[in-house]
Amino acid sequence: MKDFYFIGIDVSKKHLDCCLLFNSSVVRQDVISNHQKSIENYLSILCSEENIDIEQIVICAEYTGLYIYPLVIACQNNSYKLWLEDPTQIKYSSGLQRGKNDAIDAKRIALYASRYIDRIKIYKKPSVGIESIKLLSAELNMLCVDKAKYQAQISDQKEYMPNDMYKIKSKRLTLLIKELDKAINEIENEIENIVKNDVLLSRQMELLLSIEGVGKKTSLKMILETQAFTKFTDSRKFCCHAGVAPFSYVSGSSQHSKNKVSQRANKSIKTLLHLAALSAIQKKNSELRVYYERKIAEGKNKMSVLNAIRAKLIYRIFAVIKNDQLYDLNHISQYTN
């Protein structure tokens, strides 16, 4: 794609290392401040000095959470093509690497974009509701981790310090836990209000909650992970993303192993799906419990069966969204792939 200029950007908290590539050759490398105005000014000057049209530019960067926010806003406000790629994807596509250098990383990102331009995915900023819930969920997770840490100290350390010191420490930690509970409830209520006031999100929550085993946390995580089912529209691809899809491991005549899931997966969504599967098989009249017991009686491995149930839940989740209908056990064929 020799008509395109590729800008590889290595994002850090305070700075962006930028590499401009054309015809696989480095045109220039710069370091700028990680602020919206600074990014907008740099791109404007770059286009002017190098005589480049905005339509010729592809900006590629690794998705690094909050630190990409100024870049996203700058590109969105000025209609630049922004491609945010998974860091792991870039790493394994760049060959053997030794050492680490931000300038070299920016060049590697630009080279990745030029080589794999056919895979380009122009970044689309999530809706205000999705973005707000993501930020609140991150804060909520941090508070829950802190709460669990303090609770563990209260329960685990009683036998290992003088009683008077333990009482004082327990009192302090109990006060902290109460404050954390208050903050956690506030955030949960705020998330619930955002969902209720958004027609699309509230409908999707209603659909997902109709599936046995799927609760509020799993439903919300699925909506966030798929960006309201716009980032992922294929249940099979999401099974791979969540680490549920099994892969074969065969090479030549000597290496043969059972199909198994890959460790390169989103572990947080996999954990929630696992809990959803456990919840589903605990219900007495659950169709998934019947399936689980039948497979175990056939001699199948318990974890393999649970993994199959995780996959079934994903198929059902995508089916109810696609059909815009509550889950109906009487029409189960439409929820399988």
C-alpha atoms as a printed R data frame, in Angstrom:
    type eleno elety resid chain resno       x       y      z
1   ATOM     1    CA   MET     A     1   0.000   0.000  0.000
2   ATOM     2    CA   LYS     A     2   2.570   2.573 -1.158
3   ATOM     3    CA   ASP     A     3  -0.008   5.384 -1.274
4   ATOM     4    CA   PHE     A     4  -0.343   5.344  2.513
5   ATOM     5    CA   TYR     A     5   1.838   6.920  5.156
6   ATOM     6    CA   PHE     A     6   1.926   4.860  8.332
7   ATOM     7    CA   ILE     A     7   2.470   6.451 11.722
8   ATOM     8    CA   GLY     A     8   3.453   3.969 14.411
9   ATOM     9    CA   ILE     A     9   2.952   5.317 17.918
10  ATOM    10    CA   ASP     A    10   4.363   3.836 21.104
11  ATOM    11    CA   VAL     A    11   2.167   5.156 23.933
12  ATOM    12    CA   SER     A    12   3.390   5.864 27.454
13  ATOM    13    CA   LYS     A    13   1.944   7.899 30.299
14  ATOM    14    CA   LYS     A    14   3.642  11.201 29.443
15  ATOM    15    CA   HIS     A    15   5.033  10.803 25.927
16  ATOM    16    CA   LEU     A    16   4.290   9.358 22.507
17  ATOM    17    CA   ASP     A    17   7.123   8.032 20.351
18  ATOM    18    CA   CYS     A    18   6.090   8.462 16.716
19  ATOM    19    CA   CYS     A    19   7.552   6.906 13.577
20  ATOM    20    CA   LEU     A    20   6.431   7.998 10.082
21  ATOM    21    CA   LEU     A    21   6.861   5.265  7.488
22  ATOM    22    CA   PHE     A    22   6.480   5.479  3.699
23  ATOM    23    CA   ASN     A    23   7.297   2.646  1.268
24  ATOM    24    CA   SER     A    24   8.768   0.690  4.215
25  ATOM    25    CA   SER     A    25  11.312   3.483  4.844
26  ATOM    26    CA   VAL     A    26  11.436   5.675  7.929
27  ATOM    27    CA   VAL     A    27  10.720   9.294  7.005
28  ATOM    28    CA   ARG     A    28  11.045  10.761 10.504
29  ATOM    29    CA   GLN     A    29  10.792   9.913 14.184
30  ATOM    30    CA   ASP     A    30   9.572  12.278 16.890
31  ATOM    31    CA   VAL     A    31   8.673  12.349 20.564
32  ATOM    32    CA   ILE     A    32   5.674  14.418 21.645
33  ATOM    33    CA   SER     A    33   3.692  15.019 24.820
34  ATOM    34    CA   ASN     A    34   0.734  12.729 25.476
35  ATOM    35    CA   HIS     A    35  -1.883  15.498 25.440
36  ATOM    36    CA   GLN     A    36  -4.711  16.049 22.996
37  ATOM    37    CA   LYS     A    37  -3.594  19.506 21.811
38  ATOM    38    CA   SER     A    38  -0.004  18.380 21.452
39  ATOM    39    CA   ILE     A    39  -1.071  15.401 19.312
40  ATOM    40    CA   GLU     A    40  -3.362  17.527 17.134
41  ATOM    41    CA   ASN     A    41  -0.622  20.132 16.580
42  ATOM    42    CA   TYR     A    42   1.954  17.471 15.731
43  ATOM    43    CA   LEU     A    43  -0.267  15.751 13.168
44  ATOM    44    CA   SER     A    44  -1.166  19.082 11.599
45  ATOM    45    CA   ILE     A    45   2.498  20.133 11.313
46  ATOM    46    CA   LEU     A    46   3.426  16.686  9.986
47  ATOM    47    CA   CYS     A    47   0.865  16.908  7.182
48  ATOM    48    CA   SER     A    48   2.027  20.411  6.294
49  ATOM    49    CA   GLU     A    49   5.778  19.758  6.345
50  ATOM    50    CA   GLU     A    50   5.615  16.396  4.555
51  ATOM    51    CA   ASN     A    51   2.823  17.487  2.184
52  ATOM    52    CA   ILE     A    52   0.545  14.624  3.219
53  ATOM    53    CA   ASP     A    53  -3.230  14.501  2.849
54  ATOM    54    CA   ILE     A    54  -5.199  13.293  5.883
55  ATOM    55    CA   GLU     A    55  -6.721  10.495  3.779
56  ATOM    56    CA   GLN     A    56  -3.226   9.085  3.168
57  ATOM    57    CA   ILE     A    57  -2.446   8.627  6.864
58  ATOM    58    CA   VAL     A    58  -2.966   5.458  8.903
59  ATOM    59    CA   ILE     A    59  -2.124   5.815 12.591
60  ATOM    60    CA   CYS     A    60  -1.423   2.578 14.422
61  ATOM    61    CA   ALA     A    61  -0.894   2.170 18.170
62  ATOM    62    CA   GLU     A    62  -1.126  -0.550 20.783
63  ATOM    63    CA   TYR     A    63  -4.221  -0.546 22.959
64  ATOM    64    CA   THR     A    64  -2.896   0.459 26.393
65  ATOM    65    CA   GLY     A    65  -6.009   1.381 28.335
66  ATOM    66    CA   LEU     A    66  -6.452   4.904 29.673
67  ATOM    67    CA   TYR     A    67  -3.220   6.256 28.201
68  ATOM    68    CA   ILE     A    68  -4.598   6.141 24.653
69  ATOM    69    CA   TYR     A    69  -7.487   8.502 25.474
70  ATOM    70    CA   PRO     A    70  -5.810  11.745 24.240
71  ATOM    71    CA   LEU     A    71  -4.805  10.022 20.996
72  ATOM    72    CA   VAL     A    72  -8.331   8.694 20.435
73  ATOM    73    CA   ILE     A    73  -9.912  12.123 20.956
74  ATOM    74    CA   ALA     A    74  -7.344  13.871 18.749
75  ATOM    75    CA   CYS     A    75  -7.896  11.403 15.891
76  ATOM    76    CA   GLN     A    76 -11.658  11.450 16.260
77  ATOM    77    CA   ASN     A    77 -11.849  15.260 16.215
78  ATOM    78    CA   ASN     A    78  -9.747  15.488 13.050
79  ATOM    79    CA   SER     A    79 -10.956  12.380 11.157
80  ATOM    80    CA   TYR     A    80  -7.642  10.503 11.170
81  ATOM    81    CA   LYS     A    81  -7.701   6.740 10.584
82  ATOM    82    CA   LEU     A    82  -6.780   5.204 13.930
83  ATOM    83    CA   TRP     A    83  -5.967   1.518 14.253
84  ATOM    84    CA   LEU     A    84  -5.643   0.222 17.822
85  ATOM    85    CA   GLU     A    85  -4.120  -3.252 17.860
86  ATOM    86    CA   ASP     A    86  -3.634  -5.831 20.583
87  ATOM    87    CA   PRO     A    87  -0.010  -5.511 21.857
88  ATOM    88    CA   THR     A    88   0.369  -9.303 21.827
89  ATOM    89    CA   GLN     A    89  -0.591  -9.438 18.145
90  ATOM    90    CA   ILE     A    90   2.116  -6.923 17.253
91  ATOM    91    CA   LYS     A    91   4.688  -8.630 19.462
92  ATOM    92    CA   TYR     A    92   4.277 -12.081 17.897
93  ATOM    93    CA   SER     A    93   4.212 -10.625 14.374
94  ATOM    94    CA   SER     A    94   7.521  -8.780 14.766
95  ATOM    95    CA   GLY     A    95   9.852 -11.766 14.923
96  ATOM    96    CA   LEU     A    96  12.599 -12.322 17.493
97  ATOM    97    CA   GLN     A    97  13.179  -9.233 19.639
98  ATOM    98    CA   ARG     A    98  16.070  -8.331 21.904
99  ATOM    99    CA   GLY     A    99  15.904  -5.444 24.346
100 ATOM   100    CA   LYS     A   100  13.293  -2.715 24.463
101 ATOM   101    CA   ASN     A   101  13.366   0.836 23.119
102 ATOM   102    CA   ASP     A   102  10.386   3.150 22.633
103 ATOM   103    CA   ALA     A   103  11.682   4.543 19.313
104 ATOM   104    CA   ILE     A   104  12.242   1.028 17.954
105 ATOM   105    CA   ASP     A   105   8.828  -0.047 19.235
106 ATOM   106    CA   ALA     A   106   7.202   2.842 17.325
107 ATOM   107    CA   LYS     A   107   8.987   1.685 14.146
108 ATOM   108    CA   ARG     A   108   7.850  -1.912 14.725
109 ATOM   109    CA   ILE     A   109   4.249  -0.745 15.084
110 ATOM   110    CA   ALA     A   110   4.483   1.269 11.849
111 ATOM   111    CA   LEU     A   111   5.983  -1.741 10.034
112 ATOM   112    CA   TYR     A   112   3.214  -3.970 11.406
113 ATOM   113    CA   ALA     A   113   0.575  -1.581 10.043
114 ATOM   114    CA   SER     A   114   2.199  -1.440  6.598
115 ATOM   115    CA   ARG     A   115   2.588  -5.222  6.340
116 ATOM   116    CA   TYR     A   116  -0.887  -6.093  7.578
117 ATOM   117    CA   ILE     A   117  -2.888  -3.206  6.120
118 ATOM   118    CA   ASP     A   118  -5.384  -5.760  4.805
119 ATOM   119    CA   ARG     A   119  -6.311  -6.496  8.454
120 ATOM   120    CA   ILE     A   120  -6.903  -2.881  9.396
121 ATOM   121    CA   LYS     A   121  -9.692  -2.180 11.876
122 ATOM   122    CA   ILE     A   122 -10.540   1.495 12.149
123 ATOM   123    CA   TYR     A   123 -11.192   2.274 15.795
124 ATOM   124    CA   LYS     A   124 -14.695   3.374 16.654
125 ATOM   125    CA   LYS     A   125 -15.111   5.098 19.968
126 ATOM   126    CA   PRO     A   126 -17.678   3.320 22.189
127 ATOM   127    CA   SER     A   127 -20.915   5.055 23.133
128 ATOM   128    CA   VAL     A   128 -20.907   7.412 26.101
129 ATOM   129    CA   GLY     A   129 -22.795   4.830 28.159
130 ATOM   130    CA   ILE     A   130 -20.318   2.022 27.404
131 ATOM   131    CA   GLU     A   131 -17.323   4.272 28.053
132 ATOM   132    CA   SER     A   132 -18.754   5.504 31.362
133 ATOM   133    CA   ILE     A   133 -19.525   1.963 32.550
134 ATOM   134    CA   LYS     A   134 -16.008   0.801 31.606
135 ATOM   135    CA   LEU     A   135 -14.415   3.506 33.737
136 ATOM   136    CA   LEU     A   136 -16.782   2.844 36.637
137 ATOM   137    CA   SER     A   137 -16.219  -0.921 36.366
138 ATOM   138    CA   ALA     A   138 -12.448  -0.452 36.548
139 ATOM   139    CA   GLU     A   139 -12.852   1.664 39.685
140 ATOM   140    CA   LEU     A   140 -15.317  -0.843 41.144
141 ATOM   141    CA   ASN     A   141 -12.892  -3.712 40.592
142 ATOM   142    CA   MET     A   142 -10.103  -1.788 42.333
143 ATOM   143    CA   LEU     A   143 -12.312  -1.125 45.382
144 ATOM   144    CA   CYS     A   144 -13.466  -4.767 45.541
145 ATOM   145    CA   VAL     A   145  -9.853  -5.953 45.497
146 ATOM   146    CA   ASP     A   146  -8.986  -3.581 48.359
147 ATOM   147    CA   LYS     A   147 -12.021  -4.723 50.339
148 ATOM   148    CA   ALA     A   148 -11.089  -8.400 49.929
149 ATOM   149    CA   LYS     A   149  -7.534  -7.612 51.028
150 ATOM   150    CA   TYR     A   150  -8.682  -5.921 54.242
151 ATOM   151    CA   GLN     A   151 -11.224  -8.658 54.993
152 ATOM   152    CA   ALA     A   152  -8.500 -11.281 54.614
153 ATOM   153    CA   GLN     A   153  -6.310  -9.448 57.117
154 ATOM   154    CA   ILE     A   154  -9.122  -9.360 59.690
155 ATOM   155    CA   SER     A   155  -9.895 -13.075 59.342
156 ATOM   156    CA   ASP     A   156  -6.358 -14.424 58.918
157 ATOM   157    CA   GLN     A   157  -4.263 -12.484 61.433
158 ATOM   158    CA   LYS     A   158  -6.251 -12.899 64.650
159 ATOM   159    CA   GLU     A   159  -4.170 -15.835 65.871
160 ATOM   160    CA   TYR     A   160  -0.825 -14.304 64.967
161 ATOM   161    CA   MET     A   161  -0.587 -11.072 66.971
162 ATOM   162    CA   PRO     A   162  -1.340  -9.831 70.491
163 ATOM   163    CA   ASN     A   163  -5.076  -9.541 71.152
164 ATOM   164    CA   ASP     A   164  -5.000  -5.813 72.003
165 ATOM   165    CA   MET     A   165  -3.088  -4.961 68.794
166 ATOM   166    CA   TYR     A   166  -5.431  -7.118 66.737
167 ATOM   167    CA   LYS     A   167  -8.509  -5.318 68.148
168 ATOM   168    CA   ILE     A   168  -7.079  -1.902 67.236
169 ATOM   169    CA   LYS     A   169  -6.125  -3.053 63.741
170 ATOM   170    CA   SER     A   170  -9.462  -4.791 63.236
171 ATOM   171    CA   LYS     A   171 -11.307  -1.615 64.206
172 ATOM   172    CA   ARG     A   172  -9.371   0.469 61.676
173 ATOM   173    CA   LEU     A   173  -9.859  -2.048 58.884
174 ATOM   174    CA   THR     A   174 -13.572  -2.427 59.682
175 ATOM   175    CA   LEU     A   175 -14.002   1.340 59.263
176 ATOM   176    CA   LEU     A   176 -12.172   1.184 55.925
177 ATOM   177    CA   ILE     A   177 -14.360  -1.706 54.779
178 ATOM   178    CA   LYS     A   178 -17.514   0.247 55.651
179 ATOM   179    CA   GLU     A   179 -16.304   3.195 53.568
180 ATOM   180    CA   LEU     A   180 -15.420   0.872 50.714
181 ATOM   181    CA   ASP     A   181 -18.869  -0.741 50.908
182 ATOM   182    CA   LYS     A   182 -20.428   2.699 50.656
183 ATOM   183    CA   ALA     A   183 -18.318   3.612 47.606
184 ATOM   184    CA   ILE     A   184 -18.994   0.224 45.985
185 ATOM   185    CA   ASN     A   185 -22.770   0.636 46.424
186 ATOM   186    CA   GLU     A   186 -22.611   4.137 44.936
187 ATOM   187    CA   ILE     A   187 -20.733   2.932 41.854
188 ATOM   188    CA   GLU     A   188 -23.042  -0.062 41.395
189 ATOM   189    CA   ASN     A   189 -26.085   2.234 41.580
190 ATOM   190    CA   GLU     A   190 -24.480   4.616 39.097
191 ATOM   191    CA   ILE     A   191 -23.832   1.777 36.645
192 ATOM   192    CA   GLU     A   192 -27.387   0.504 37.081
193 ATOM   193    CA   ASN     A   193 -28.787   3.985 36.357
194 ATOM   194    CA   ILE     A   194 -26.676   4.315 33.201
195 ATOM   195    CA   VAL     A   195 -27.978   0.959 31.946
196 ATOM   196    CA   LYS     A   196 -31.599   1.826 32.795
197 ATOM   197    CA   ASN     A   197 -31.405   5.176 30.993
198 ATOM   198    CA   ASP     A   198 -29.889   3.681 27.835
199 ATOM   199    CA   VAL     A   199 -32.511   1.935 25.677
200 ATOM   200    CA   LEU     A   200 -30.028  -0.378 23.925
201 ATOM   201    CA   LEU     A   201 -28.103  -1.379 27.056
202 ATOM   202    CA   SER     A   202 -31.229  -1.986 29.130
203 ATOM   203    CA   ARG     A   203 -32.716  -4.184 26.391
204 ATOM   204    CA   GLN     A   204 -29.510  -6.194 26.050
205 ATOM   205    CA   MET     A   205 -29.336  -6.687 29.820
206 ATOM   206    CA   GLU     A   206 -32.933  -7.922 29.810
207 ATOM   207    CA   LEU     A   207 -32.181 -10.408 27.026
208 ATOM   208    CA   LEU     A   208 -29.021 -11.775 28.654
209 ATOM   209    CA   LEU     A   209 -30.610 -12.146 32.090
210 ATOM   210    CA   SER     A   210 -33.263 -14.407 30.564
211 ATOM   211    CA   ILE     A   211 -30.596 -17.110 30.032
212 ATOM   212    CA   GLU     A   212 -30.245 -19.584 32.900
213 ATOM   213    CA   GLY     A   213 -26.993 -19.159 34.794
214 ATOM   214    CA   VAL     A   214 -26.251 -15.694 33.401
215 ATOM   215    CA   GLY     A   215 -26.373 -12.997 36.084
216 ATOM   216    CA   LYS     A   216 -25.873  -9.236 36.175
217 ATOM   217    CA   LYS     A   217 -22.067  -9.307 36.376
218 ATOM   218    CA   THR     A   218 -21.708 -11.691 33.436
219 ATOM   219    CA   SER     A   219 -24.278  -9.763 31.377
220 ATOM   220    CA   LEU     A   220 -22.579  -6.438 32.011
221 ATOM   221    CA   LYS     A   221 -19.134  -7.870 31.244
222 ATOM   222    CA   MET     A   222 -20.395  -9.358 27.973
223 ATOM   223    CA   ILE     A   223 -21.858  -6.022 26.927
224 ATOM   224    CA   LEU     A   224 -18.642  -4.178 27.768
225 ATOM   225    CA   GLU     A   225 -16.348  -6.772 26.184
226 ATOM   226    CA   THR     A   226 -18.311  -6.745 22.915
227 ATOM   227    CA   GLN     A   227 -19.073  -2.992 23.058
228 ATOM   228    CA   ALA     A   228 -22.792  -3.708 23.017
229 ATOM   229    CA   PHE     A   229 -22.223  -6.586 20.553
230 ATOM   230    CA   THR     A   230 -20.669  -4.390 17.851
231 ATOM   231    CA   LYS     A   231 -17.023  -5.406 18.342
232 ATOM   232    CA   PHE     A   232 -17.913  -9.120 18.230
233 ATOM   233    CA   THR     A   233 -20.858 -10.388 16.206
234 ATOM   234    CA   ASP     A   234 -19.734 -14.023 15.820
235 ATOM   235    CA   SER     A   235 -20.152 -16.381 18.780
236 ATOM   236    CA   ARG     A   236 -17.367 -18.674 17.529
237 ATOM   237    CA   LYS     A   237 -14.842 -15.837 17.444
238 ATOM   238    CA   PHE     A   238 -15.868 -14.808 20.939
239 ATOM   239    CA   CYS     A   239 -15.379 -18.389 22.154
240 ATOM   240    CA   CYS     A   240 -11.792 -18.070 20.959
241 ATOM   241    CA   HIS     A   241 -11.428 -14.655 22.629
242 ATOM   242    CA   ALA     A   242 -12.741 -16.022 25.924
243 ATOM   243    CA   GLY     A   243 -10.503 -19.101 25.874
244 ATOM   244    CA   VAL     A   244 -13.378 -21.551 25.459
245 ATOM   245    CA   ALA     A   245 -12.677 -22.852 21.941
246 ATOM   246    CA   PRO     A   246 -10.512 -26.029 21.914
247 ATOM   247    CA   PHE     A   247  -7.604 -26.325 19.462
248 ATOM   248    CA   SER     A   248  -5.775 -29.401 18.187
249 ATOM   249    CA   TYR     A   249  -2.090 -29.936 18.964
250 ATOM   250    CA   VAL     A   250  -0.664 -32.275 16.334
251 ATOM   251    CA   SER     A   251   2.732 -32.176 14.639
252 ATOM   252    CA   GLY     A   252   4.223 -34.903 12.440
253 ATOM   253    CA   SER     A   253   4.062 -38.445 13.717
254 ATOM   254    CA   SER     A   254   5.326 -37.933 17.264
255 ATOM   255    CA   GLN     A   255   3.331 -35.082 18.774
256 ATOM   256    CA   HIS     A   256  -0.326 -35.870 19.382
257 ATOM   257    CA   SER     A   257  -2.294 -34.482 22.301
258 ATOM   258    CA   LYS     A   258  -5.928 -33.987 23.126
259 ATOM   259    CA   ASN     A   259  -7.660 -30.842 21.937
260 ATOM   260    CA   LYS     A   260  -7.298 -28.118 24.539
261 ATOM   261    CA   VAL     A   261  -8.070 -24.438 25.005
262 ATOM   262    CA   SER     A   262  -5.410 -21.778 24.517
263 ATOM   263    CA   GLN     A   263  -4.033 -19.772 27.419
264 ATOM   264    CA   ARG     A   264  -4.064 -16.659 25.233
265 ATOM   265    CA   ALA     A   265  -7.517 -15.518 26.249
266 ATOM   266    CA   ASN     A   266  -9.412 -12.958 28.256
267 ATOM   267    CA   LYS     A   267  -9.295 -14.603 31.672
268 ATOM   268    CA   SER     A   268 -11.761 -12.215 33.342
269 ATOM   269    CA   ILE     A   269 -14.660 -13.067 31.018
270 ATOM   270    CA   LYS     A   270 -13.699 -16.759 31.116
271 ATOM   271    CA   THR     A   271 -13.934 -16.720 34.931
272 ATOM   272    CA   LEU     A   272 -17.413 -15.177 34.854
273 ATOM   273    CA   LEU     A   273 -18.590 -17.662 32.232
274 ATOM   274    CA   HIS     A   274 -17.246 -20.489 34.395
275 ATOM   275    CA   LEU     A   275 -19.245 -19.208 37.381
276 ATOM   276    CA   ALA     A   276 -22.306 -18.893 35.135
277 ATOM   277    CA   ALA     A   277 -21.862 -22.516 34.017
278 ATOM   278    CA   LEU     A   278 -21.588 -23.693 37.637
279 ATOM   279    CA   SER     A   279 -24.705 -21.714 38.521
280 ATOM   280    CA   ALA     A   280 -26.656 -23.250 35.630
281 ATOM   281    CA   ILE     A   281 -25.844 -26.877 36.522
282 ATOM   282    CA   GLN     A   282 -26.840 -26.384 40.164
283 ATOM   283    CA   LYS     A   283 -30.488 -25.802 39.298
284 ATOM   284    CA   LYS     A   284 -32.538 -28.984 39.710
285 ATOM   285    CA   ASN     A   285 -34.596 -28.748 36.535
286 ATOM   286    CA   SER     A   286 -31.906 -27.106 34.427
287 ATOM   287    CA   GLU     A   287 -31.459 -28.429 30.888
288 ATOM   288    CA   LEU     A   288 -27.725 -27.747 31.250
289 ATOM   289    CA   ARG     A   289 -27.600 -29.840 34.423
290 ATOM   290    CA   VAL     A   290 -29.147 -32.757 32.554
291 ATOM   291    CA   TYR     A   291 -26.532 -32.294 29.820
292 ATOM   292    CA   TYR     A   292 -23.722 -32.133 32.415
293 ATOM   293    CA   GLU     A   293 -24.837 -35.294 34.233
294 ATOM   294    CA   ARG     A   294 -25.306 -37.205 30.973
295 ATOM   295    CA   LYS     A   295 -21.799 -36.342 29.754
296 ATOM   296    CA   ILE     A   296 -20.215 -37.217 33.110
297 ATOM   297    CA   ALA     A   297 -22.041 -40.582 33.028
298 ATOM   298    CA   GLU     A   298 -20.507 -41.163 29.579
299 ATOM   299    CA   GLY     A   299 -17.049 -40.781 31.154
300 ATOM   300    CA   LYS     A   300 -16.267 -37.266 29.954
301 ATOM   301    CA   ASN     A   301 -13.858 -35.081 31.936
302 ATOM   302    CA   LYS     A   302 -15.717 -32.668 34.241
303 ATOM   303    CA   MET     A   303 -13.752 -29.595 33.141
304 ATOM   304    CA   SER     A   304 -14.251 -30.480 29.473
305 ATOM   305    CA   VAL     A   305 -18.003 -30.661 30.030
306 ATOM   306    CA   LEU     A   306 -17.999 -27.352 31.920
307 ATOM   307    CA   ASN     A   307 -16.053 -25.809 29.053
308 ATOM   308    CA   ALA     A   308 -18.704 -27.074 26.617
309 ATOM   309    CA   ILE     A   309 -21.360 -25.450 28.817
310 ATOM   310    CA   ARG     A   310 -19.419 -22.167 28.753
311 ATOM   311    CA   ALA     A   311 -19.505 -22.355 24.960
312 ATOM   312    CA   LYS     A   312 -23.250 -23.114 25.005
313 ATOM   313    CA   LEU     A   313 -23.831 -20.019 27.143
314 ATOM   314    CA   ILE     A   314 -21.896 -17.878 24.659
315 ATOM   315    CA   TYR     A   315 -23.966 -19.257 21.741
316 ATOM   316    CA   ARG     A   316 -27.172 -18.469 23.639
317 ATOM   317    CA   ILE     A   317 -25.967 -14.993 24.567
318 ATOM   318    CA   PHE     A   318 -25.246 -14.094 20.946
319 ATOM   319    CA   ALA     A   319 -28.467 -15.745 19.747
320 ATOM   320    CA   VAL     A   320 -30.810 -13.770 22.011
321 ATOM   321    CA   ILE     A   321 -29.066 -10.541 20.977
322 ATOM   322    CA   LYS     A   322 -29.237 -11.399 17.278
323 ATOM   323    CA   ASN     A   323 -32.904 -12.447 17.433
324 ATOM   324    CA   ASP     A   324 -33.834  -9.724 19.941
325 ATOM   325    CA   GLN     A   325 -35.900 -12.299 21.844
326 ATOM   326    CA   LEU     A   326 -35.813 -13.565 25.408
327 ATOM   327    CA   TYR     A   327 -34.333 -17.030 25.833
328 ATOM   328    CA   ASP     A   328 -36.923 -19.749 25.233
329 ATOM   329    CA   LEU     A   329 -36.061 -23.343 26.167
330 ATOM   330    CA   ASN     A   330 -38.781 -24.614 23.806
331 ATOM   331    CA   HIS     A   331 -36.851 -23.237 20.824
332 ATOM   332    CA   ILE     A   332 -33.400 -24.414 21.888
333 ATOM   333    CA   SER     A   333 -32.204 -25.250 18.362
334 ATOM   334    CA   GLN     A   334 -31.770 -21.564 17.520
335 ATOM   335    CA   TYR     A   335 -29.227 -21.168 20.361
336 ATOM   336    CA   THR     A   336 -26.705 -23.696 19.065
337 ATOM   337    CA   ASN     A   337 -23.981 -23.450 16.426
